[in-house]
Amino acid sequence: MTDTTQRIFLSYAGPDQAWAEWAGWQLQQAGHQVELDRWHWRTGDDFVQKMNLALGKADAVVALFSRHYFEPKRWTREEWSAAVALRGRLVPVAIELLNDDDIPALLAGTLRTDVHGLDEAAATSALLEAVHGPVPPTGPVDFPGAASADAPTAPDAQRPRLPSSVGLPEVWNVRRRNPDFSGRETVMGQLRTGLLSGRQAVVQALHGMGGIGKTQIALEYAHRFASQYDLVWWVDAEQADQLPVRYTELADRLGVAKSDAGSEPNARALLQHLRTRHRWLLVLDNAEHPDQIEPWLPEGPGHVLITSRNPDWHGIAHQSDLDVFTRTDSLAYLKGRISGMTTEHADLLAQDLGDLPLALAQASGVLRSGMTLDRYRRLLTTDTARLLQESDVRDHPAPLAATVGIAVTRLADDGHADAVALLRLGAFLGPEPIPTAWLETARPRLATIPGDPDDPMWLRNALQPLGRFGLARTDYDAFQIHRLTQAILRTQTGPDPVVAIRDDVTAVLAAVDPGDPRSPADWPAWASLTAHLTAPHVTTALAHQAALRATFSKAAHFLICSGLPRAAHDLSAALHQAWSTDLGPDHPDTLTCAQFLGHATVDLGDYAKGRLIIEDTLVRRRRVLGEDHPDTLRSANDTSTNLSLLGERVEARRMHEDVLARRRRVLGEDHPDTLTSAGNLATILNKSGEYVEARRMQEDVLARRRRVLGEDHPDTLTSAHNLAGLLNSLGEHAESRRMQEDVLARRGLVLGEDHPDTLSSASNLATSLNSLGEHAESRRMHEDVLARRGLVLGQDHPDTLSSANKLATSLNGLGEHAEARRMHEDVLARRGVVLGQDHPSTLASAGNLATTLNSLGEHVEAHRMQEDVLARCRRVLGQDHPDTLTSASNLARTLHTLRQYSEAAELLKEVRASYVRHFGAKHPKTELATRNLATVLIAMGRTHEAQQLTGRKSDKGKRRFGRKRR
């Protein structure tokens, strides 16, 4: 690399890609190494990672300033931070006229080079001078009034042209630009890259369902890159036999048509002319028949852009399968079109509309006319076809409902009765991909599909037309119908066919066997099936089908096991309501559904409501099934577990002991349900401070589960997780860390990174790290778990509040007392509302807040709070409970600070005596209490007594009061 050569990264906004290509070309020609995302990055690359690498090795960042560049929300946090950090290497180049208000204040004072309005030679010089720096003249300076130099020679046909150097091409018939076009920057970039991929005619086909925005993308491309072409011609290609006529119009415009020749000879003359012409773009819009289009595709150094519903352009064109908007693009579009729409409301509407661009445009028009969002969403459910018939979208020939209706009519008129029947069947399933294997399995029982059920090609013959007419996305093992297309078809289907179709849908879903809903290995298959079962129209229509009751119950169980409690709750609630009416509240299937509803409610953090459901189910099962029935014991186990979560640990322990004894007798020592009860009882013992017995039981359950279920079974990992947490309580922090790291890694692989159980392991590992003195890493992990729990579980979920409490405690330990106080006050208030004022977790928050107040020097208020917490702990938990002893120790510390030594000594004597009884004199908890008591005795002048207590001479003046955290 020479001294003058630089490594340059080009930063630009998507709509300015033509400018970026021109600037990149000029800089390369000047000998620089240029990195431009559209030239050098592949689809699927990590954008942020690639950008960081490029910025890290760049000598300079050329930023193309425009209004697009500074649009709100265009920058990610990573991009903006990187740009600001690189101000010393930032080379701002303005490509349009900007006011000071257009540029963020942080960059407003930066000198920039303007290239807008210049001819290409001047713009090139300005760009290179901006990168190289100014060069003083070596000779006389020309008189300013001198005549301009001759125009530069014509640019090479293959290199990018200065975007502002020309207006619209001389040959141009494209309609006006859509001012409401937004999003699709990734697609636009990929399209441009694809068209630049060869020196001869490059044919690119954009295909996708109706209403997805193919024509709008082609229109935007033509306008955005108009300056790069000398000829841009738009052709309506829906009727392929009319292509010669359309081509003749262009041939006449170019002067190569002969008036006495027919359309075909003139069209051939045009194709011959395009072989020798540079910089042309031909757009064939709505081309549906590849075999009829292929003979009329031009060759030569130009571009052909095809839009089509038909996905079968293999061997003819490079294909781009166009999908619906990303949710980000949907939100930007809706908020830009509907004044005052919030992100939350936009997200709900985008979800309802399946992010389909045409549907979003239609909805925007209706909502701007005065209809409320709530009413629109209700009508979208009850009168879909009528609502989607309303449209004022100028750039689309028909509203969505009509578009679907036209396609279905054409499908039927072309003789594809099997495809129409398959389409209507798919409309009554969910909007997720439908595996073709389901239909193959159920085919003999499908009454609404015409033809021979034994024909091995029936499915292929039915699916191909659906893809060709843009009514479904087809892959090798599944097909998918957009949710709005489904809704329109359901609305347009009469009552009699609906009954038969629902019977067929039931047959399809009942024939699917995904496996064990508790086994992570079977979860992908269950996720595919449950996506259909939980679609509202499917649940409502099929909940009453007896053949699907077992499948629905297993689906709810899968959702609970896989960490999706909201979906489990909603499905179980709908099923419970339907089955209570159909079967009665005491039917075994209804009670199974009630069990899952209660479990899901508790998993959502609503322990009080869950208690009502679970205890009612237990009463009914005892009456209907008997005390020792396995289902009754499941309800009893759920009841005792929830009582523990509610803080009622004495009754929870009694019930766990009873259920364990019954399960051992009925099911055996090694039955998975028995091991669940044993593990739950061990957890209660741990929370009650009976660590030795709790450890013995947890180790036994872990060994049995490893033998019975395997090393990586979720229940085995739960036992390992619980034992690791117990070891941390026992002071065995290094072994606890080792186990927690192993469990966290396994849970991440088996359950997923954001499964609630995986997050619990991460939280416990952070706690172990804090105990080992690795406070910075502990804090990082607590912050990460808190953020993810907030997203997965909600801000007020007890587990989220637990993470906030732990993080606040870490912050206090790191000396960030003010922020710790703010967080503790917030958690205390939330726990009081969610769990109750006397819940053990609420009392722990109050104690932690008091500790933080001590750190801030507010000892009197800390003393008041700690006295209250200790009194409530003694009443709720008992005199010797670990949390009670921690509260007493913390109060003693405050008393020592306030020089109330006598009261502090009395408390610490009680604490130490309890620890000696439970753990012995050598346990870390006992030793800490002993040292604290000695510190108080020394402060009272009772040095000899302190020496006898610790067995060593006093280091008066150096001894500090230790403390416990919760």
ABEGO torsion letter per residue (X at the ends): XBAABBBBBBBBBAAAAAAAAAAAAAAAAAGBBBBBAAAABBBGBBAAAAAAAAAAABABBBBBBBAAAABBGABBAAAAAAAAAAAAABBBBBABBBBAAABBAAAAABBBBBABGBBAAAAAAAAAAAAAEBBBBABBBBBAABBBBBBBBBBBAABBBBAAABBBBABBABBBBBAABBEGAAAAAAAAAAAAABABBBBBBBBEBBGAGAAAAAAAAAAAAAAABABBBBBBAABAAAAAAAAAAAAAAAGABBAABBAAAAAAAAAAAAAABBGBBBBBBGBABAAAAAAABBBEBBBBBBBBABABABGABBBBBBBBBBAAAAAAAAAAABBGBBAAAAAAAAAAAGGBAAAAAAAAAAAAAGBBAAAAAAAAAABAAAAAABBABAABABBAAAAAAAAAAAAAAAGBAAAAAAAAAAAABBABBBBAAAAAAAAAABAABBEBAABAAAAAAAAAAAAAAGABBBBAABBBBBAAAAAAAAAABBAAAAAAAAAAAAAAAAABBAEBAABAAAAAAAAAAAAAAABAAAAAAAAABAAAAAAAAAAAAAAAAAGBAAAAAAAAAAAAAAAAAAAEAABAAAAAAAAAAAAAAAAAGBAAAAAAAAAAAAAAAAAAAEAABAAAAAAAAAAAAAAAAAGBAAAAAAAAAAAAAAAAAAAEAABAAAAAAAAAAAAAAAAAGBAAAAAAAAAAAAAAAAAAAEAABAAAAAAAAAAAAAAAAAGBAAAAAAAAAAAAAAAAAAAEAABAAAAAAAAAAAAAAAAAGBAAAAAAAAAAAAAAAAAAAEAABAAAAAAAAAAAAAAAAAGBAAAAAAAAAAAAAAAAAAAEAABAAAAAAAAAAAAAAAAAGBAAAAAAAAAAAAAAAAAAAEAABAAAAAAAAAAAAAAAAAGBAAAAAAAAAAAAAAAAAAAEAABAAAAAAAAAAAAAAAAAGBAAAAAAAAGBBBBBGABBBBBBBX
